[in-house]
C-alpha cells in the first residue's frame, strides 16, 4: 500500500506543478485578472472537475502562485545573504550584504517579471490574499532586518535623530517587526525596504525607459544610498 500511496503522491505533485506552470503562462499572456481554471484545464487536456480536486477555486490557484513567487524571491535574497556572509570579517560587511541582497532581488524580478507583477503589481480584482501569504511575503524583509541587526550589534549604526512626531509610529514598528532594533533604526529600515521595491518596480514596469540607461550601476548606487539611511556605513568613529 505504501508504494501505491507514494506513486499517488508523486503523481499529485507532478500534476500540481503542471497546473502551476500553465497558470504562469496565462499570467504572462493575459495577466492575473484573467486567470481561468477552465482555460488551464483545457490547455492541460483535463476536465475542469479534475482540476478542482487540486485547486478548488481560482483564488486557491492564485494564492499558490503568490506564495511560490514570494518564496522564490525570498530564497534568492537568502542565498545572496549567505554568500555575502561567507566573506564576513571586514568593516562595512553589513553594507556589502545589503547591496548583495538588493541585487539578488532585482535579478530575480528581471528574470521573472510576470511573477514579480503578481506580488508587487496592481491588486487582482476580487482577490484578497489569505494569511498563508504573510510569512512568504516577509522573507526579503526579514533578511534586511537581520543585516541591520547584525550591523547594529557588530559595527554600530550611524543614524540621524528621530523626529518627535515620528516616534510613536517608529516605536510601534520596532515592536512589531524588529524588537531587536531601536525605533530610530526601525523607521528608516521600513522606508528603505519600500524604496528598494520601488526601484525594482520602476525598472520591471518600464518607468526607467528613456530615463535611466546604466541601470545596474544606477541601482547599486541607489541601494547603497538606502543603506546609508539605515546606518550601514561602517563602524562608529
Beta strands, then each sheet from edge to edge (+ up, - down):
end
